[in-house]
Amino acid sequence: MKCPICKKEVSLGDPEFPFCSDRCRVVDLGNWATEKYVIPSAEKPSEAEDDS
């Protein structure tokens, strides 16, 4: 498997799995914190407000 941040090869037994290092783990956490990653929802925000 490859590290999702730097694409370096990572083994299943590595201590930082699925990342190759603590640095890549922190970069990924920062991406979530700054909303760089988004989980799509089934409803659009405007539809949810209209139903309320």
N, CA, C and O atoms as a Maestro MAE file, in Angstrom:
{
 s_m_m2io_version
 :::
 2.0.0
}

f_m_ct {
 s_m_title
 :::
 protein
 m_atom[208] {
  # First column is atom index #
  i_m_mmod_type
  r_m_x_coord
  r_m_y_coord
  r_m_z_coord
  i_m_residue_number
  s_m_chain_name
  s_m_pdb_residue_name
  s_m_pdb_atom_name
  i_m_atomic_number
  :::
  1 25 0.851 -1.177 0.000 1 A "MET " " N  " 7
  2 3 0.000 0.000 0.000 1 A "MET " " CA " 6
  3 2 0.894 1.235 0.000 1 A "MET " " C  " 6
  4 15 2.032 1.193 0.466 1 A "MET " " O  " 8
  5 25 0.366 2.325 -0.524 2 A "LYS " " N  " 7
  6 3 1.125 3.574 -0.557 2 A "LYS " " CA " 6
  7 2 0.546 4.566 0.444 2 A "LYS " " C  " 6
  8 15 -0.662 4.606 0.676 2 A "LYS " " O  " 8
  9 25 1.435 5.368 1.032 3 A "CYS " " N  " 7
  10 3 1.034 6.425 1.959 3 A "CYS " " CA " 6
  11 2 0.113 7.399 1.206 3 A "CYS " " C  " 6
  12 15 0.455 7.825 0.103 3 A "CYS " " O  " 8
  13 25 -1.040 7.757 1.774 4 A "PRO " " N  " 7
  14 3 -1.962 8.645 1.067 4 A "PRO " " CA " 6
  15 2 -1.428 10.074 0.884 4 A "PRO " " C  " 6
  16 15 -1.953 10.827 0.064 4 A "PRO " " O  " 8
  17 25 -0.400 10.446 1.634 5 A "ILE " " N  " 7
  18 3 0.134 11.808 1.534 5 A "ILE " " CA " 6
  19 2 1.310 11.885 0.564 5 A "ILE " " C  " 6
  20 15 1.277 12.665 -0.388 5 A "ILE " " O  " 8
  21 25 2.362 11.071 0.800 6 A "CYS " " N  " 7
  22 3 3.578 11.189 -0.018 6 A "CYS " " CA " 6
  23 2 3.753 10.068 -1.034 6 A "CYS " " C  " 6
  24 15 4.670 10.113 -1.854 6 A "CYS " " O  " 8
  25 25 2.881 9.060 -0.987 7 A "LYS " " N  " 7
  26 3 2.872 7.930 -1.931 7 A "LYS " " CA " 6
  27 2 4.050 6.967 -1.740 7 A "LYS " " C  " 6
  28 15 4.314 6.152 -2.625 7 A "LYS " " O  " 8
  29 25 4.767 7.038 -0.608 8 A "LYS " " N  " 7
  30 3 5.841 6.102 -0.301 8 A "LYS " " CA " 6
  31 2 5.226 4.750 0.072 8 A "LYS " " C  " 6
  32 15 4.154 4.708 0.675 8 A "LYS " " O  " 8
  33 25 5.894 3.645 -0.279 9 A "GLU " " N  " 7
  34 3 5.396 2.311 0.039 9 A "GLU " " CA " 6
  35 2 5.339 2.103 1.550 9 A "GLU " " C  " 6
  36 15 6.273 2.471 2.262 9 A "GLU " " O  " 8
  37 25 4.243 1.513 2.044 10 A "VAL " " N  " 7
  38 3 4.042 1.244 3.464 10 A "VAL " " CA " 6
  39 2 3.579 -0.205 3.606 10 A "VAL " " C  " 6
  40 15 2.718 -0.667 2.857 10 A "VAL " " O  " 8
  41 25 4.164 -0.919 4.579 11 A "SER " " N  " 7
  42 3 3.763 -2.301 4.844 11 A "SER " " CA " 6
  43 2 2.655 -2.325 5.885 11 A "SER " " C  " 6
  44 15 2.530 -1.412 6.701 11 A "SER " " O  " 8
  45 25 1.861 -3.371 5.845 12 A "LEU " " N  " 7
  46 3 0.744 -3.529 6.770 12 A "LEU " " CA " 6
  47 2 1.191 -3.494 8.225 12 A "LEU " " C  " 6
  48 15 0.446 -2.995 9.069 12 A "LEU " " O  " 8
  49 25 2.369 -4.000 8.553 13 A "GLY " " N  " 7
  50 3 2.850 -4.063 9.923 13 A "GLY " " CA " 6
  51 2 3.558 -2.809 10.413 13 A "GLY " " C  " 6
  52 15 3.951 -2.755 11.578 13 A "GLY " " O  " 8
  53 25 3.736 -1.802 9.567 14 A "ASP " " N  " 7
  54 3 4.433 -0.574 9.982 14 A "ASP " " CA " 6
  55 2 3.670 0.139 11.094 14 A "ASP " " C  " 6
  56 15 2.439 0.179 11.071 14 A "ASP " " O  " 8
  57 25 4.389 0.703 12.073 15 A "PRO " " N  " 7
  58 3 3.728 1.336 13.222 15 A "PRO " " CA " 6
  59 2 2.864 2.553 12.869 15 A "PRO " " C  " 6
  60 15 1.915 2.858 13.591 15 A "PRO " " O  " 8
  61 25 3.173 3.241 11.786 16 A "GLU " " N  " 7
  62 3 2.403 4.436 11.396 16 A "GLU " " CA " 6
  63 2 1.338 4.137 10.339 16 A "GLU " " C  " 6
  64 15 0.704 5.059 9.827 16 A "GLU " " O  " 8
  65 25 1.135 2.852 10.006 17 A "PHE " " N  " 7
  66 3 0.191 2.446 8.966 17 A "PHE " " CA " 6
  67 2 -1.158 3.136 9.146 17 A "PHE " " C  " 6
  68 15 -1.656 3.159 10.271 17 A "PHE " " O  " 8
  69 25 -1.771 3.690 8.129 18 A "PRO " " N  " 7
  70 3 -1.481 3.596 6.707 18 A "PRO " " CA " 6
  71 2 -0.531 4.676 6.196 18 A "PRO " " C  " 6
  72 15 -0.310 4.795 4.991 18 A "PRO " " O  " 8
  73 25 0.028 5.460 7.113 19 A "PHE " " N  " 7
  74 3 0.981 6.496 6.728 19 A "PHE " " CA " 6
  75 2 2.401 5.956 6.851 19 A "PHE " " C  " 6
  76 15 2.622 4.948 7.521 19 A "PHE " " O  " 8
  77 25 3.368 6.618 6.211 20 A "CYS " " N  " 7
  78 3 4.753 6.163 6.285 20 A "CYS " " CA " 6
  79 2 5.482 6.778 7.474 20 A "CYS " " C  " 6
  80 15 6.515 6.263 7.901 20 A "CYS " " O  " 8
  81 25 4.952 7.875 8.012 21 A "SER " " N  " 7
  82 3 5.621 8.557 9.115 21 A "SER " " CA " 6
  83 2 4.613 9.385 9.911 21 A "SER " " C  " 6
  84 15 3.476 9.598 9.490 21 A "SER " " O  " 8
  85 25 5.071 9.842 11.069 22 A "ASP " " N  " 7
  86 3 4.229 10.708 11.893 22 A "ASP " " CA " 6
  87 2 3.961 12.031 11.170 22 A "ASP " " C  " 6
  88 15 2.885 12.610 11.323 22 A "ASP " " O  " 8
  89 25 4.928 12.511 10.386 23 A "ARG " " N  " 7
  90 3 4.758 13.755 9.635 23 A "ARG " " CA " 6
  91 2 3.572 13.656 8.680 23 A "ARG " " C  " 6
  92 15 2.745 14.566 8.615 23 A "ARG " " O  " 8
  93 25 3.490 12.555 7.942 24 A "CYS " " N  " 7
  94 3 2.377 12.374 7.000 24 A "CYS " " CA " 6
  95 2 1.052 12.252 7.748 24 A "CYS " " C  " 6
  96 15 0.025 12.730 7.265 24 A "CYS " " O  " 8
  97 25 1.062 11.621 8.909 25 A "ARG " " N  " 7
  98 3 -0.152 11.513 9.730 25 A "ARG " " CA " 6
  99 2 -0.639 12.908 10.153 25 A "ARG " " C  " 6
  100 15 -1.836 13.191 10.103 25 A "ARG " " O  " 8
  101 25 0.291 13.774 10.569 26 A "VAL " " N  " 7
  102 3 -0.059 15.132 10.996 26 A "VAL " " CA " 6
  103 2 -0.535 15.967 9.811 26 A "VAL " " C  " 6
  104 15 -1.467 16.759 9.952 26 A "VAL " " O  " 8
  105 25 0.088 15.802 8.655 27 A "VAL " " N  " 7
  106 3 -0.357 16.515 7.446 27 A "VAL " " CA " 6
  107 2 -1.799 16.128 7.119 27 A "VAL " " C  " 6
  108 15 -2.613 16.991 6.792 27 A "VAL " " O  " 8
  109 25 -2.119 14.838 7.206 28 A "ASP " " N  " 7
  110 3 -3.476 14.366 6.931 28 A "ASP " " CA " 6
  111 2 -4.468 14.958 7.932 28 A "ASP " " C  " 6
  112 15 -5.556 15.389 7.549 28 A "ASP " " O  " 8
  113 25 -4.097 14.980 9.206 29 A "LEU " " N  " 7
  114 3 -4.968 15.574 10.227 29 A "LEU " " CA " 6
  115 2 -5.204 17.057 9.937 29 A "LEU " " C  " 6
  116 15 -6.323 17.550 10.087 29 A "LEU " " O  " 8
  117 25 -4.164 17.760 9.528 30 A "GLY " " N  " 7
  118 3 -4.302 19.169 9.163 30 A "GLY " " CA " 6
  119 2 -5.234 19.368 7.982 30 A "GLY " " C  " 6
  120 15 -5.987 20.340 7.938 30 A "GLY " " O  " 8
  121 25 -5.186 18.445 7.016 31 A "ASN " " N  " 7
  122 3 -6.095 18.528 5.860 31 A "ASN " " CA " 6
  123 2 -7.551 18.411 6.303 31 A "ASN " " C  " 6
  124 15 -8.415 19.121 5.790 31 A "ASN " " O  " 8
  125 25 -7.827 17.509 7.260 32 A "TRP " " N  " 7
  126 3 -9.197 17.386 7.781 32 A "TRP " " CA " 6
  127 2 -9.576 18.649 8.553 32 A "TRP " " C  " 6
  128 15 -10.691 19.151 8.413 32 A "TRP " " O  " 8
  129 25 -8.652 19.165 9.369 33 A "ALA " " N  " 7
  130 3 -8.944 20.330 10.210 33 A "ALA " " CA " 6
  131 2 -9.229 21.583 9.385 33 A "ALA " " C  " 6
  132 15 -10.036 22.419 9.791 33 A "ALA " " O  " 8
  133 25 -8.582 21.719 8.244 34 A "THR " " N  " 7
  134 3 -8.797 22.892 7.394 34 A "THR " " CA " 6
  135 2 -9.875 22.655 6.343 34 A "THR " " C  " 6
  136 15 -10.057 23.463 5.432 34 A "THR " " O  " 8
  137 25 -10.588 21.536 6.480 35 A "GLU " " N  " 7
  138 3 -11.685 21.169 5.581 35 A "GLU " " CA " 6
  139 2 -11.248 21.003 4.135 35 A "GLU " " C  " 6
  140 15 -12.015 21.268 3.210 35 A "GLU " " O  " 8
  141 25 -9.998 20.560 3.945 36 A "LYS " " N  " 7
  142 3 -9.528 20.249 2.597 36 A "LYS " " CA " 6
  143 2 -10.218 18.990 2.086 36 A "LYS " " C  " 6
  144 15 -10.459 18.848 0.887 36 A "LYS " " O  " 8
  145 25 -10.536 18.071 3.010 37 A "TYR " " N  " 7
  146 3 -11.297 16.873 2.685 37 A "TYR " " CA " 6
  147 2 -12.755 17.121 3.052 37 A "TYR " " C  " 6
  148 15 -13.046 17.750 4.069 37 A "TYR " " O  " 8
  149 25 -13.664 16.627 2.228 38 A "VAL " " N  " 7
  150 3 -15.087 16.802 2.481 38 A "VAL " " CA " 6
  151 2 -15.794 15.474 2.248 38 A "VAL " " C  " 6
  152 15 -15.535 14.792 1.257 38 A "VAL " " O  " 8
  153 25 -16.680 15.111 3.156 39 A "ILE " " N  " 7
  154 3 -17.493 13.921 2.986 39 A "ILE " " CA " 6
  155 2 -18.826 14.363 2.390 39 A "ILE " " C  " 6
  156 15 -19.556 15.126 3.022 39 A "ILE " " O  " 8
  157 25 -19.155 13.898 1.185 40 A "PRO " " N  " 7
  158 3 -20.404 14.336 0.554 40 A "PRO " " CA " 6
  159 2 -21.622 13.823 1.317 40 A "PRO " " C  " 6
  160 15 -21.602 12.738 1.897 40 A "PRO " " O  " 8
  161 25 -22.668 14.621 1.301 41 A "SER " " N  " 7
  162 3 -23.912 14.205 1.952 41 A "SER " " CA " 6
  163 2 -24.987 13.966 0.896 41 A "SER " " C  " 6
  164 15 -24.847 14.382 -0.254 41 A "SER " " O  " 8
  165 25 -26.047 13.298 1.297 42 A "ALA " " N  " 7
  166 3 -27.136 12.993 0.383 42 A "ALA " " CA " 6
  167 2 -27.974 14.239 0.082 42 A "ALA " " C  " 6
  168 15 -28.485 14.396 -1.027 42 A "ALA " " O  " 8
  169 25 -28.110 15.113 1.068 43 A "GLU " " N  " 7
  170 3 -28.909 16.329 0.892 43 A "GLU " " CA " 6
  171 2 -28.031 17.540 0.649 43 A "GLU " " C  " 6
  172 15 -26.904 17.611 1.139 43 A "GLU " " O  " 8
  173 25 -28.544 18.480 -0.099 44 A "LYS " " N  " 7
  174 3 -27.868 19.756 -0.263 44 A "LYS " " CA " 6
  175 2 -28.223 20.610 0.953 44 A "LYS " " C  " 6
  176 15 -29.325 20.474 1.485 44 A "LYS " " O  " 8
  177 25 -27.329 21.480 1.405 45 A "PRO " " N  " 7
  178 3 -27.613 22.307 2.590 45 A "PRO " " CA " 6
  179 2 -28.889 23.138 2.473 45 A "PRO " " C  " 6
  180 15 -29.593 23.307 3.469 45 A "PRO " " O  " 8
  181 25 -29.206 23.657 1.300 46 A "SER " " N  " 7
  182 3 -30.410 24.476 1.144 46 A "SER " " CA " 6
  183 2 -31.680 23.627 1.326 46 A "SER " " C  " 6
  184 15 -32.678 24.129 1.844 46 A "SER " " O  " 8
  185 25 -31.660 22.363 0.912 47 A "GLU " " N  " 7
  186 3 -32.795 21.479 1.095 47 A "GLU " " CA " 6
  187 2 -33.014 21.159 2.570 47 A "GLU " " C  " 6
  188 15 -34.158 21.072 3.015 47 A "GLU " " O  " 8
  189 25 -31.962 20.987 3.319 48 A "ALA " " N  " 7
  190 3 -32.059 20.679 4.729 48 A "ALA " " CA " 6
  191 2 -32.660 21.858 5.497 48 A "ALA " " C  " 6
  192 15 -33.435 21.651 6.431 48 A "ALA " " O  " 8
  193 25 -32.317 23.076 5.121 49 A "GLU " " N  " 7
  194 3 -32.839 24.270 5.780 49 A "GLU " " CA " 6
  195 2 -34.327 24.462 5.481 49 A "GLU " " C  " 6
  196 15 -35.074 24.919 6.346 49 A "GLU " " O  " 8
  197 25 -34.769 24.114 4.253 50 A "ASP " " N  " 7
  198 3 -36.162 24.277 3.881 50 A "ASP " " CA " 6
  199 2 -37.067 23.330 4.659 50 A "ASP " " C  " 6
  200 15 -38.202 23.683 4.978 50 A "ASP " " O  " 8
  201 25 -36.574 22.123 4.969 51 A "ASP " " N  " 7
  202 3 -37.358 21.136 5.687 51 A "ASP " " CA " 6
  203 2 -37.518 21.470 7.171 51 A "ASP " " C  " 6
  204 15 -38.450 20.987 7.815 51 A "ASP " " O  " 8
  205 25 -36.628 22.282 7.713 52 A "SER " " N  " 7
  206 3 -36.640 22.583 9.145 52 A "SER " " CA " 6
  207 2 -37.746 23.538 9.553 52 A "SER " " C  " 6
  208 15 -37.868 23.874 10.730 52 A "SER " " O  " 8
  :::
 }
 m_bond[207] {
  # First column is bond index #
  i_m_from
  i_m_to
  i_m_order
  :::
  1 1 2 1
  2 2 3 1
  3 3 4 2
  4 3 5 1
  5 5 6 1
  6 6 7 1
  7 7 8 2
  8 7 9 1
  9 9 10 1
  10 10 11 1
  11 11 12 2
  12 11 13 1
  13 13 14 1
  14 14 15 1
  15 15 16 2
  16 15 17 1
  17 17 18 1
  18 18 19 1
  19 19 20 2
  20 19 21 1
  21 21 22 1
  22 22 23 1
  23 23 24 2
  24 23 25 1
  25 25 26 1
  26 26 27 1
  27 27 28 2
  28 27 29 1
  29 29 30 1
  30 30 31 1
  31 31 32 2
  32 31 33 1
  33 33 34 1
  34 34 35 1
  35 35 36 2
  36 35 37 1
  37 37 38 1
  38 38 39 1
  39 39 40 2
  40 39 41 1
  41 41 42 1
  42 42 43 1
  43 43 44 2
  44 43 45 1
  45 45 46 1
  46 46 47 1
  47 47 48 2
  48 47 49 1
  49 49 50 1
  50 50 51 1
  51 51 52 2
  52 51 53 1
  53 53 54 1
  54 54 55 1
  55 55 56 2
  56 55 57 1
  57 57 58 1
  58 58 59 1
  59 59 60 2
  60 59 61 1
  61 61 62 1
  62 62 63 1
  63 63 64 2
  64 63 65 1
  65 65 66 1
  66 66 67 1
  67 67 68 2
  68 67 69 1
  69 69 70 1
  70 70 71 1
  71 71 72 2
  72 71 73 1
  73 73 74 1
  74 74 75 1
  75 75 76 2
  76 75 77 1
  77 77 78 1
  78 78 79 1
  79 79 80 2
  80 79 81 1
  81 81 82 1
  82 82 83 1
  83 83 84 2
  84 83 85 1
  85 85 86 1
  86 86 87 1
  87 87 88 2
  88 87 89 1
  89 89 90 1
  90 90 91 1
  91 91 92 2
  92 91 93 1
  93 93 94 1
  94 94 95 1
  95 95 96 2
  96 95 97 1
  97 97 98 1
  98 98 99 1
  99 99 100 2
  100 99 101 1
  101 101 102 1
  102 102 103 1
  103 103 104 2
  104 103 105 1
  105 105 106 1
  106 106 107 1
  107 107 108 2
  108 107 109 1
  109 109 110 1
  110 110 111 1
  111 111 112 2
  112 111 113 1
  113 113 114 1
  114 114 115 1
  115 115 116 2
  116 115 117 1
  117 117 118 1
  118 118 119 1
  119 119 120 2
  120 119 121 1
  121 121 122 1
  122 122 123 1
  123 123 124 2
  124 123 125 1
  125 125 126 1
  126 126 127 1
  127 127 128 2
  128 127 129 1
  129 129 130 1
  130 130 131 1
  131 131 132 2
  132 131 133 1
  133 133 134 1
  134 134 135 1
  135 135 136 2
  136 135 137 1
  137 137 138 1
  138 138 139 1
  139 139 140 2
  140 139 141 1
  141 141 142 1
  142 142 143 1
  143 143 144 2
  144 143 145 1
  145 145 146 1
  146 146 147 1
  147 147 148 2
  148 147 149 1
  149 149 150 1
  150 150 151 1
  151 151 152 2
  152 151 153 1
  153 153 154 1
  154 154 155 1
  155 155 156 2
  156 155 157 1
  157 157 158 1
  158 158 159 1
  159 159 160 2
  160 159 161 1
  161 161 162 1
  162 162 163 1
  163 163 164 2
  164 163 165 1
  165 165 166 1
  166 166 167 1
  167 167 168 2
  168 167 169 1
  169 169 170 1
  170 170 171 1
  171 171 172 2
  172 171 173 1
  173 173 174 1
  174 174 175 1
  175 175 176 2
  176 175 177 1
  177 177 178 1
  178 178 179 1
  179 179 180 2
  180 179 181 1
  181 181 182 1
  182 182 183 1
  183 183 184 2
  184 183 185 1
  185 185 186 1
  186 186 187 1
  187 187 188 2
  188 187 189 1
  189 189 190 1
  190 190 191 1
  191 191 192 2
  192 191 193 1
  193 193 194 1
  194 194 195 1
  195 195 196 2
  196 195 197 1
  197 197 198 1
  198 198 199 1
  199 199 200 2
  200 199 201 1
  201 201 202 1
  202 202 203 1
  203 203 204 2
  204 203 205 1
  205 205 206 1
  206 206 207 1
  207 207 208 2
  :::
 }
}
